[in-house]
């Protein structure tokens, strides 16, 4: 069985589970990246009923928002329900820029509270399908198993957006009462691009502009690509600096001043330094 057919069979199985146990169609998690586009195309070809959702991170590139908007418009013309979920934290609307001062520290490779708040809230009580792949975990050097902040190792929660090499075809998150299908989990980057080109799938224009990944601008998981992203979107850099300044102000108000940082620019310089041991600093500065 080839990759396409194998993925479609998984989607059909997930659809049966969704209708039987949740009483609702399969929910496609759509981020606007190439993996989401392939996953969406496979879902359409499977012939199953489905709905589509996007988690509005507030930190994606404008081109990504435009791509999502265009894709949703096309789907809605075909009668497919599409929903954009806005992020909330403790009952209040938030953005990346308002969340940083609340959390009192920048998001890092280890403490990825931004993913939990901005991406993980959607799909509760549903069967969802994602574009998660093992190959992405190798390219981004994601460690095995990501713990939600505040949880112990005995209660490890694997975040649904983490492309970890321990991810499975089908998973369950009891905390959020949702089940997850990862139909293209074993696809390589070559498999993805071969399928995109052979099936003429319209993907995010950012891939033609030198982007290797499409996600939040400045994401710590992007490594050295962050410098390129901020050169393309200098206003996003300033928004992070402004958020870091508000974070410093809040830390000072609470008596949690970090000697390492005096200004938002200093926080940004620390945050962009790929050579630091972020784990040690995370533990040291955590409020």
C-alpha positions, 0 to 999 in steps of 0.5 A: 500500500502506498503512502497516499492510500495508507494515509487515507485508510487511517483517515477513514478509520479516524472518521469512523471513530469520530462519528461513533464515539464523538457523534461529530465529523473528523476535525482537521487541524489546519495551520497554513503550512505544507503538511497541513495542506497535504493532510487536508488534501488527503482528507478531501480525497478520502470522501469522509465528512469533515470540518476544518479548524485553525488556531489563530496564533497571532504571531503567524506571517501575514502571508500565512493568514492570507493563505488560510483565509483563501483556503477556508473560502474555497472550502466553505464554497463546497459546504465544508465548515471552517472555524478560526479559534481565537486564543484565550487564557484564564477566560480572557482573550490573549495574543503572543504579545500579551501572553509574554508579560503574563508568563513573566518569561520569554517562550523558549525551546523548553518552556513552550507555553505559547503552544499550549495557550495559542494552539492547544485549546482547540479541538477539545472533545473531538477527534482531530487529524493533524499534519504531524510528521516524524521527519519534522522532529529530526529537522527541528531537534525536538526532544522526546515528549514535551511536558506542559509547564507545571506538570510532573514527569509522571503526568507527561502531556505530549502537546498535539503540535509537537512533531516528536519521534515518539508520536503515533498514528492514533493518540488520545489526550485525556486531559482535553478529552480528544483523540488525535490521528496523525495520518502522514506521520512517517512521510519525509520532507521529500514525500511531502514535496513530491506529493505537493508537486505531483498533485499540484497542491497550492501551498503557502507562498512563503515557501517560494520566499526562502522559508523552510517552515511556516509558523509563528515568526520568531519561534525558538524551534526555528533555530537560525531561521529566526534571523531570516524571519525577523529580517523579513518582518522587522515589525514583529521583532519590535513587537517582541521587544515591546512585549519583553519590556512589559514583561520586565516591568511586570517582573519588577512590579512583583519583585522578580527583577532579572539581573541579566535583563534591563531592557526589552532589547536585552531580553531579545538579544538573550532570546535570540542567542542559540548558544545559551543553555536555555534550560538552566536559564529557564529554571533560574528566571522562572517567576 
